């Protein structure tokens, strides 16, 4: 057996696909940083409105462009990976919009908002936080600019993190683990766990990270994966991720994975700093965030059961199907003769 090449599927094996896609992502990100910072930025007139709101002279320019750069690098790298590495259609990463995609997306948005509203109300009612202000401006810049930057950031982060970690890594891991005695369903569950570990590890460098934050984010990664492995689409995870982060940081002023809110709609002071609240890391490192995650998981299960008339793993995510093969003639590649 060739350790690099799957002769049945005529493509590289899963770990090499993931590694090359990641390298493409980093190369595109660096390239876009160069284009924006060294080519486009010097072209901005010295008396332009952009400079008058201090975008060029402080970190706001980087804050505005970095999430867009990461999103652009994700789209470019995954498009090329789909065509040349994975040998699949781009929409097979979780974007089959004809199957109620937008309905699930708005459900995810609503769920993320509701869960964070509940966290805020519980902490406020128990005296764990107190409100200190509203519509806080950022370093002399208007409030609308700060909230716009937050919106851009959290929309981009919600999209590219879900595309990379769930749409690409989880799916490829599931195909690679679908081997010999491991069934597609088991492979999908193992891939969910592994991709969630990666998701949690990536947040260890954030301020205030701890063993509690690691465990919570690992469970949070499974929570975000739930909509994907039950529907085969990224609609619920993307909507959920965007709304959870936006309401957490930009609306209620909680730290988002250790990163403090700068100009939230509601400014707060954390009175209780304990494992219950997550302290400086935010609710994601506290028991209150864990409870919200478990509560939200129940809502996802109820929603999927209603939409799909049952709850079943979308085990097809672990089974590679050649895109040139007609659906009617497709035979699930459950042979497990070779790891993908």
C-alpha positions as CSV (number, residue, x, y, z in Angstrom):
1,X,0.0,0.0,0.0
2,X,1.4,3.4,-1.0
3,X,1.5,5.6,2.2
4,X,1.1,8.8,0.1
5,X,-1.3,7.9,-2.7
6,X,-4.8,6.3,-2.7
7,X,-4.8,4.3,-5.9
8,X,-8.5,3.6,-5.6
9,X,-9.5,7.3,-5.3
10,X,-6.6,8.6,-7.4
11,X,-5.6,11.3,-4.9
12,X,-3.3,11.9,-1.9
13,X,-4.2,10.5,1.4
14,X,-6.0,12.6,4.0
15,X,-3.1,13.8,6.2
16,X,-1.2,15.0,3.1
17,X,-4.3,16.8,1.7
18,X,-4.8,18.6,5.1
19,X,-1.1,19.6,5.3
20,X,-1.0,20.9,1.8
21,X,-4.2,22.8,2.2
22,X,-2.9,24.4,5.4
23,X,0.3,25.5,3.6
24,X,-1.7,27.0,0.8
25,X,-3.8,28.9,3.3
26,X,-0.7,30.3,5.0
27,X,0.9,31.3,1.6
28,X,-2.3,33.0,0.4
29,X,-2.6,34.8,3.7
30,X,1.0,36.1,3.5
31,X,0.4,37.1,-0.1
32,X,-2.7,39.0,0.7
33,X,-1.0,40.8,3.6
34,X,1.7,41.9,1.2
35,X,-0.8,43.1,-1.4
36,X,-2.9,45.1,1.1
37,X,-0.1,46.4,3.3
38,X,2.7,47.1,0.8
39,X,0.8,47.9,-2.4
40,X,-2.7,49.2,-1.7
41,X,-2.2,51.0,1.6
42,X,0.4,53.5,0.2
43,X,-2.1,54.4,-2.5
44,X,-4.6,55.9,0.0
45,X,-4.5,59.7,-0.3
46,X,-3.1,61.5,2.8
47,X,-6.3,63.5,3.2
48,X,-8.8,60.7,2.7
49,X,-11.6,59.8,5.0
50,X,-9.9,56.6,5.9
51,X,-6.9,58.4,7.4
52,X,-9.2,60.9,9.2
53,X,-10.6,58.1,11.3
54,X,-7.2,56.8,12.1
55,X,-7.4,53.6,10.1
56,X,-3.9,53.9,8.7
57,X,-2.1,55.3,11.8
58,X,-3.0,52.6,14.3
59,X,-4.1,49.0,14.6
60,X,-7.6,49.5,13.1
61,X,-6.3,49.0,9.6
62,X,-4.8,45.6,10.5
63,X,-8.0,44.7,12.5
64,X,-10.2,45.6,9.6
65,X,-8.1,43.6,7.0
66,X,-6.8,40.6,8.9
67,X,-10.2,38.7,9.1
68,X,-10.8,39.5,5.4
69,X,-7.4,38.2,4.6
70,X,-8.0,35.0,6.5
71,X,-11.3,34.5,4.8
72,X,-9.9,35.2,1.4
73,X,-7.0,32.8,2.0
74,X,-9.5,30.1,3.2
75,X,-11.6,30.5,0.1
76,X,-8.7,30.4,-2.3
77,X,-6.9,27.5,-0.6
78,X,-10.1,25.4,-0.3
79,X,-11.1,26.1,-3.9
80,X,-7.7,24.8,-5.1
81,X,-7.7,21.9,-2.6
82,X,-11.2,20.9,-3.8
83,X,-10.1,20.8,-7.4
84,X,-6.6,19.4,-7.2
85,X,-6.3,17.6,-3.9
86,X,-9.7,16.4,-2.8
87,X,-11.1,15.9,-6.3
88,X,-14.5,17.1,-5.2
89,X,-16.9,20.0,-5.8
90,X,-16.4,23.0,-3.5
91,X,-20.0,22.8,-2.3
92,X,-19.3,19.3,-0.9
93,X,-17.5,21.0,2.0
94,X,-21.0,21.9,3.3
95,X,-22.6,24.4,0.9
96,X,-25.5,22.5,-0.8
97,X,-27.8,25.6,-0.6
98,X,-30.8,23.9,-2.3
99,X,-31.4,21.8,0.8
100,X,-32.7,24.4,3.2
101,X,-29.2,25.8,3.8
102,X,-30.3,29.3,4.6
103,X,-33.1,28.1,7.0
104,X,-30.5,26.2,9.0
105,X,-28.1,29.2,8.9
106,X,-30.7,31.6,10.4
107,X,-31.5,28.9,13.0
108,X,-27.8,28.9,13.9
109,X,-27.7,32.7,14.1
110,X,-30.8,32.7,16.4
111,X,-29.4,29.9,18.6
112,X,-26.1,31.6,19.1
113,X,-27.8,34.9,20.0
114,X,-30.3,33.3,22.4
115,X,-27.6,31.3,24.3
116,X,-25.4,34.4,24.8
117,X,-28.4,36.5,25.9
118,X,-29.2,33.8,28.5
119,X,-25.6,33.9,29.8
120,X,-25.7,37.6,30.1
121,X,-29.1,37.6,31.9
122,X,-28.0,34.9,34.3
123,X,-24.8,36.6,35.2
124,X,-26.5,40.0,35.6
125,X,-29.3,38.6,37.8
126,X,-26.9,36.8,40.1
127,X,-24.7,39.8,40.5
128,X,-21.7,38.2,38.7
129,X,-21.4,41.2,36.4
130,X,-22.5,44.8,36.4
131,X,-23.3,47.2,33.5
132,X,-20.9,50.2,33.4
133,X,-21.9,51.9,30.1
134,X,-23.4,51.8,26.7
135,X,-22.1,52.4,23.2
136,X,-18.5,52.8,24.3
137,X,-16.4,54.6,21.6
138,X,-12.9,53.3,20.7
139,X,-9.9,55.6,21.0
140,X,-11.6,58.7,19.7
141,X,-13.1,56.9,16.7
142,X,-16.9,56.8,16.3
143,X,-18.8,53.9,17.9
144,X,-20.3,52.8,14.5
145,X,-16.8,52.2,13.2
146,X,-15.9,49.9,16.1
147,X,-19.1,47.9,15.8
148,X,-18.6,47.6,12.1
149,X,-15.1,46.2,12.6
150,X,-16.5,43.7,15.2
151,X,-19.2,42.6,12.7
152,X,-16.7,42.1,9.9
153,X,-14.3,40.2,12.3
154,X,-16.9,37.9,13.7
155,X,-18.6,37.1,10.4
156,X,-15.2,36.3,8.8
157,X,-14.0,34.2,11.8
158,X,-17.3,32.3,11.9
159,X,-17.0,31.5,8.2
160,X,-13.4,30.6,7.8
161,X,-12.9,28.7,11.1
162,X,-15.9,26.5,10.3
163,X,-14.8,26.0,6.7
164,X,-11.3,25.0,7.7
165,X,-11.9,23.0,10.9
166,X,-15.2,21.4,10.1
167,X,-15.7,21.6,6.3
168,X,-12.1,20.6,5.5
169,X,-10.2,19.0,8.4
170,X,-13.1,17.1,9.9
171,X,-14.3,15.8,6.6
172,X,-10.9,14.7,5.4
173,X,-10.1,13.1,8.8
174,X,-13.4,11.2,8.6
175,X,-12.5,9.8,5.1
176,X,-9.0,8.9,6.3
177,X,-10.3,7.1,9.3
178,X,-12.9,5.1,7.4
179,X,-10.6,2.1,7.1
180,X,-10.9,-1.6,7.6
181,X,-13.1,-2.3,10.7
182,X,-14.0,1.3,11.4
183,X,-17.4,2.1,10.0
184,X,-18.2,5.5,8.4
185,X,-20.2,6.6,11.4
186,X,-17.5,5.7,13.8
187,X,-14.9,7.4,11.6
188,X,-17.1,10.6,11.6
189,X,-17.3,10.6,15.4
190,X,-13.5,10.1,15.8
191,X,-12.9,12.9,13.3
192,X,-15.2,15.2,15.2
193,X,-13.3,14.5,18.4
194,X,-9.9,15.0,16.7
195,X,-10.9,18.2,14.9
196,X,-12.3,19.6,18.2
197,X,-9.0,18.9,19.9
198,X,-7.3,20.9,17.2
199,X,-9.9,23.7,17.6
200,X,-9.2,23.8,21.4
201,X,-5.4,23.6,21.0
202,X,-5.4,26.6,18.6
203,X,-6.9,28.7,21.4
204,X,-4.3,27.8,24.0
205,X,-2.2,30.8,23.1
206,X,-5.1,33.2,23.9
207,X,-4.8,35.3,27.1
208,X,-6.2,33.5,30.2
209,X,-6.2,30.1,28.6
210,X,-6.4,27.2,31.1
211,X,-7.2,23.6,31.5
212,X,-10.8,24.6,32.0
213,X,-10.8,26.6,28.8
214,X,-9.2,23.7,26.9
215,X,-11.9,21.3,28.0
216,X,-14.7,23.7,27.4
217,X,-13.5,24.6,23.9
218,X,-13.0,20.9,23.1
219,X,-16.7,20.4,24.0
220,X,-17.5,23.6,22.2
221,X,-15.8,22.2,19.0
222,X,-18.1,19.2,19.3
223,X,-21.0,21.5,19.8
224,X,-20.1,23.5,16.6
225,X,-19.6,20.2,14.7
226,X,-23.0,18.8,15.7
227,X,-25.0,20.6,13.0
228,X,-22.4,19.6,10.4
229,X,-22.3,15.8,11.2
230,X,-26.1,15.6,11.4
231,X,-26.9,17.6,8.2
232,X,-23.8,17.4,6.1
233,X,-23.9,21.2,5.8
234,X,-22.0,24.1,7.4
235,X,-25.1,26.3,7.7
236,X,-25.8,25.7,11.4
237,X,-22.2,25.8,12.6
238,X,-21.4,29.1,10.7
239,X,-24.5,30.9,11.9
240,X,-24.0,29.7,15.4
241,X,-20.3,30.6,15.5
242,X,-21.0,34.1,14.1
243,X,-23.8,35.0,16.5
244,X,-22.2,33.4,19.6
245,X,-19.0,35.5,19.1
246,X,-20.7,38.7,18.1
247,X,-23.2,38.8,20.9
248,X,-20.5,37.7,23.4
249,X,-18.0,40.4,22.5
250,X,-19.6,43.2,20.5
251,X,-23.0,43.3,22.2
252,X,-22.5,42.2,25.8
253,X,-18.8,43.0,26.3
254,X,-17.6,39.6,27.5
255,X,-14.1,38.6,26.5
256,X,-14.1,36.3,23.5
257,X,-11.7,33.4,24.1
258,X,-9.5,35.7,26.3
259,X,-9.6,38.7,23.9
260,X,-11.3,41.6,25.7
261,X,-14.1,43.5,24.1
262,X,-13.1,47.1,23.1
263,X,-16.3,49.0,22.3
264,X,-19.3,46.8,23.0
265,X,-22.9,47.9,22.9
266,X,-23.1,47.1,26.6
267,X,-19.9,47.5,28.7
268,X,-19.7,45.3,31.8
269,X,-17.4,44.7,34.8
270,X,-16.9,41.1,35.8
271,X,-17.6,41.0,39.6
272,X,-17.2,37.2,40.0
273,X,-14.0,35.8,38.7
274,X,-14.2,32.1,39.1
275,X,-14.5,28.8,37.2
276,X,-18.3,29.5,37.0
277,X,-17.9,32.6,34.9
278,X,-14.6,31.8,33.1
279,X,-12.8,34.9,34.5
280,X,-10.7,36.9,32.0
281,X,-11.1,34.2,29.3
282,X,-14.8,34.8,29.2
283,X,-17.9,32.5,29.5
284,X,-16.3,29.9,27.2
285,X,-13.9,28.9,30.0
286,X,-16.6,28.8,32.7
287,X,-19.3,26.3,33.8
288,X,-21.9,28.8,32.6
289,X,-20.5,28.5,29.0
290,X,-20.5,24.7,29.3
291,X,-24.1,24.7,30.4
292,X,-25.1,26.9,27.5
293,X,-23.2,24.6,25.1
294,X,-25.0,21.5,26.4
295,X,-28.4,23.4,26.3
296,X,-27.7,24.5,22.8
297,X,-26.8,20.9,21.7
298,X,-30.3,19.8,22.8
299,X,-31.8,22.6,20.6
300,X,-29.8,21.4,17.6
301,X,-30.9,17.8,18.1
302,X,-34.6,19.0,18.4
303,X,-34.2,21.2,15.3
304,X,-32.6,18.5,13.2
305,X,-35.1,15.9,14.2
306,X,-37.9,18.3,13.1
307,X,-36.2,19.2,9.9
308,X,-35.0,15.7,8.9
309,X,-37.7,13.6,10.6
310,X,-35.1,11.9,12.7
311,X,-31.6,12.2,14.1
312,X,-29.0,10.3,12.1
313,X,-25.3,10.8,11.6
314,X,-24.5,12.1,8.1
315,X,-22.0,9.3,7.6
316,X,-21.6,10.1,4.0
317,X,-19.1,12.7,5.1
318,X,-16.7,9.9,5.8
319,X,-17.3,8.3,2.4
320,X,-15.6,9.6,-0.7
321,X,-17.6,9.8,-3.9
322,X,-16.1,10.8,-7.2
323,X,-17.9,14.0,-8.4
324,X,-18.0,12.7,-11.9
325,X,-20.1,9.7,-10.8
326,X,-23.8,10.1,-11.2
327,X,-25.7,10.1,-7.9
328,X,-28.1,7.5,-9.2
329,X,-25.2,5.2,-10.1
330,X,-23.1,6.0,-7.0
331,X,-21.9,3.2,-4.9
332,X,-20.8,4.3,-1.4
333,X,-17.1,3.7,-1.0
334,X,-17.5,1.7,2.2
335,X,-15.0,-0.9,1.1
336,X,-12.4,0.4,3.6
337,X,-9.8,-1.3,1.5
338,X,-7.5,1.7,1.8
339,X,-7.5,4.8,4.1
340,X,-8.4,7.9,2.2
